[in-house]
Amino acid sequence: MAIEWYLKPFDELTNNELYQIIRLRIDIFVVEQDCPYSDLDGKDYQPGAMHFFGVDTIRNDNENIVAYMRILSPGISYPDMPSLGRVVTSASARGTGLGHQMLEKAVAILDSHWPDKTCHISAQSHLQGYYRQQNFIAVGSEYLEDNIPHIGMERKPQ
């Protein structure tokens, strides 16, 4: 895989990019994880919402977005805190280190845009180790979100 990374607000996404992003999120979160939920929560197009995604430039088809997350400015999901969400890699990209690369780049974006803000995420509990590698720490107790165990995690700017 040869990955190019993009960071775009909603109104700069092409129709094809938006379609691929929504398809990837639904394929993994709804279908693979068998978790019917409303993916379109109104946050994607909010001012301060950014879409961060990796495109496999070797693939020449309509499924070349292989990694994605949304980066939300303070106030969209949590008062006075930016957040990451909808973190996903395609099944074909798993085990390649792409998810770790994406998270590393995302925390650099957080530190650049909000150098004085702690980031809060709602992480699937089994992914705590993944997020800990970028200095996220668990806060609070585990809870169910869409019938999947989650835990709040936070990362102070570095």
QUICOR-V416648 format. One record per helix or strand of 2 or more residues. SS is the DSSP state (A for helix, B for strand). FROM is the first residue (numbers start at 0). TO is the last residue. If there is no record, write none. Layout:
ss->{SS:SS}
from->{FROM:FROM}
to->{TO:TO}
This chain:
ss->{B:A:A:B:B:B:A:A:B:A:B:B}
from->{2:9:14:48:64:82:90:97:118:124:136:147}
to->{8:11:31:55:71:88:92:112:123:131:144:154}
